[in-house]
Amino acid sequence: MTSLTQSQSDTLTFISRFQAANGIGPSYREIAEATGQASIGAVHRLVKRLEERGALRKPHNEARSFEFIGERGAEHHLKAILAEIGRAGAVHQDSLCVIDAMRFLGRRHA
């Protein structure tokens, strides 16, 4: 996971604490109110940036659902693929590390 801006870090902390306390993630409106975002659109962009940085995943069409990636983010998957290349000299599309990375990216295995 790459470093986060202060706003991203504050948002991630809020989502994590809200979800731990309530058993469900906050709505975008609740995130906006708690973090001082001007609009639901601003929250949407912020959540997208958190996904891009490997901090969390927002499952498609699942309201109030956030999956925290932590150490299993993009960097983890890249390291696993590079380790496989180091061991075998190449990596095949059917390798477990590739399948895992594709799932992380939300793509189906080819």
N, C-alpha and C positions, 0 to 999 in steps of 0.2 A: 504494500500500500504506500503510495506516495504521500508526502506531507500535505496536511489539510490547511486551508485558510481558517482564520478564527471563526468566521461565520459557519463554515462547514463543520468544524469541530464542535461548536455550540449546538448545532442542529443534530449532529450525531449523538451527542450526549443527551440531549432532550429526548430524542426518539428512544434511545436505549433505556433511560430511566422511566419514561412513560410506559413503555412496553413491559418492563419488569414490574411496575406497580399495578398495571391494569390488565395484564394478560393479553393485550391486543395493542397494536400500534396506534399512534395518533392519526387523526385525519390531517389533511393538508392545511385545513383552516386552523386546527389546534397548533400545528407547527408554526404557522404564520404568526398567530397571536403570541406564542411563547418566545419566539425568536426575533420578533419585530420586523418580519418580512412584510413588504407592502401589499403583496397579492398572492393568490394561490399559484399563479403562473411563476412567480419568483421562487416559491417553494418547490414547484415541479422542476425548475432548472437546477436548483440546489441539490435535490435528490438525484437528478441525473448526473451531476458532477461527482457526487459521492459514489455512485455506481461506477463511473468511469475511472475513479481513483482506486477502486477495489475495496472500499470501506463497507459497502452494503449492497444488497440486491433487493430490488422491488419486483416481486413476482408479477407477471403480466395478468391483468384483470383480477387481481386480488386486493380488494380495498383493505386498508389498515394492516397491511402485511409487509414486514421488513425482515430480511435475513441478514444478520451481521456476518461479514466475511472473516474479519480478523486476519489471522495468519494464512488462511486458505484463499487469499486473494490472488490477483493476477501474478504477482511476484512468485508465489508458491508454485503455481502451475508452470511458469517459465523455468524455474529452477529444476522442477521434476523432468521437464522435457530435455533440458540441457544435460542433466545427469544421465538420462537414457541415451542420449547421443554419445556421451563420454564412455558409457559402458559398451554400447553396441556399435558405435560408429555412425549410426543413423537411427531414425525413429520412424516407425511404420504407423499409418493411420489407425491401425487396430490396437496400438499400444495403449495400455491402461492410462498412462499419463496423458495421452492425446484425447482419449474418450472423456476423461475427467475434465480436461481443459475446455473441451467443447460444451460439456454440460454447464460448466461455470459461465461460459459465454452465452448460454441459452440457445445453443445451436444443436441440431440433431446430428448424430453420427452419420457420416457419409457412407 
